[in-house]
Amino acid sequence: MTKPAQPTTKQGRAAIGRRPGADPASTWVRQADASEAPARASIYTARLTIDVTPALRGRIKVIAFRGGLTAADMLRELLEREYPEDGI
């Protein structure tokens, strides 16, 4: 078998192709994150970290998915319901 011919430049050197573009899926995700970030950042400015069992984390994620929400959005709603501002 013969190898396919390499493209060459006028000087006879092998042509170097342009750098491949970014993965389309990664580009799409970054665009969505960039458009969403300012709105969320202005509303949610504090991070809360809690330790839960892997089983509880799994249940939270499944219930959120079934409800069409992210786990974070679902938990924010739950916390707002349980701890309303007028309860202070």
N, C-alpha and C positions, 0 to 999 in steps of 0.2 A: 504494500500500500504506500501511496505517496502522501505526503503532508500537503494540506492546502497552502497556497502561496500566501506569504505575509504581505500586507500592504506596505508600500515603501514611500518615502518622501522623494523630492526631486534630487536630494543628495544621495539617495540610495540607502539611507538608513531605515530601519523598521519604524513605521508610523506608530505613535503612541495614541491610543484612543483617549477621549476625554474621560474624566473621572466619573464613575457612575453616580447617579443622583441618589438622594436619600431614599430609604424604603418608603413607599407611598403611605403605608399604614402608619408608620411613625410620624410622618409629616402631618397626617390628618389628626392624630392624637395631640400633637404639640399645638396645632392650630386651635383645636377645641379647648385645650387647657388654657391657652393664652386668652381666648375670648371670654372664658368663664371666670378666670382667676380674679380680675379686678372686682367683679360683683360679689363674689364669695368673700374675698379678703376684707372688703369694707363692712360686711355683716358679721363674719366670724373671725374674731381677732385673737381668741384665746384657745389653746389646745388643752384638752383634758385626756389624761392617760389613765386607764384602769386595767388591772389584771383580771382576766376571766379564764375559766377553763377552756381548753380546746373544744369541748363539747358545746359549751354555751356559745362560744364564738361561732361555731357551725350553725347552731339553731338561729342565731341572730341573722346571719347572712342568708340562710334559706328563707326565713320569714320575710326579710326585706326584699329578696328577689321575687318571691311570690306576690308581694304587694307592689312590685314595679318601682321600688325605691332603692337607693343605696343604703347601706347599713348606717352610715353617718346621718343621712337625712331622717331615717326612721328613728334613730336614737335621739336626735335633736327634738323631733316632734314629741316623743315620749317624755323627755325631760321638761319640755315646755308645758306639757299637760300636767305632769306631776308637781312641778315647781313653778307655778305662774308668778308673774311679777307682783300681783296684788297680794300674794301670800307672804310677803316679806314683813 
